[in-house]
Amino acid sequence: VVSSPEMVRECLGTNDMVFVDRPQTIFVEHLTYNSANLGFSPYGPYWRNLRKITTLNLLSNQRVNMLSHVKTSELRSAIKEIHDDYAVRRESGAGLVDMKKW
């Protein structure tokens, strides 16, 4: 699990070639439409173009800021769902919400 900005930089910047070039399996080919996504494409011109498009159009600061309302809405929804689950459990005497199952 990559859990910090430093580790993301390490995985996707410094050591990107280690992570990008992996053996292709039949399962992955079928699951990802012949490896047509950034996570499973073999390194090459297609992967470089896909990474460029993703970086410029999906992960840019402008796009992330433009979609911040979606993140806020999802967070509010998650908190409400946890609260509602807690309220139901509290009435039945359980009280704790199992976050692993949530």
Contacts in CASP RR format, 6 or more apart in sequence:
PFRMAT RR
TARGET T0000
AUTHOR 0000-0000-0000
METHOD contacts of the structure
MODEL  1
VVSSPEMVRECLGTNDMVFVDRPQTIFVEHLTYNSANLGFSPYGPYWRNL
RKITTLNLLSNQRVNMLSHVKTSELRSAIKEIHDDYAVRRESGAGLVDMK
KW
2 8 0 8 1.000
2 11 0 8 1.000
11 19 0 8 1.000
12 19 0 8 1.000
17 43 0 8 1.000
20 42 0 8 1.000
20 43 0 8 1.000
20 47 0 8 1.000
21 42 0 8 1.000
21 43 0 8 1.000
22 40 0 8 1.000
22 42 0 8 1.000
24 35 0 8 1.000
24 40 0 8 1.000
24 42 0 8 1.000
28 35 0 8 1.000
28 40 0 8 1.000
29 35 0 8 1.000
31 40 0 8 1.000
32 39 0 8 1.000
32 40 0 8 1.000
35 41 0 8 1.000
35 42 0 8 1.000
37 50 0 8 1.000
38 47 0 8 1.000
38 50 0 8 1.000
38 51 0 8 1.000
38 54 0 8 1.000
41 47 0 8 1.000
41 50 0 8 1.000
57 63 0 8 1.000
81 102 0 8 1.000
82 97 0 8 1.000
82 99 0 8 1.000
82 102 0 8 1.000
85 97 0 8 1.000
85 102 0 8 1.000
86 95 0 8 1.000
86 97 0 8 1.000
89 95 0 8 1.000
89 96 0 8 1.000
89 97 0 8 1.000
END
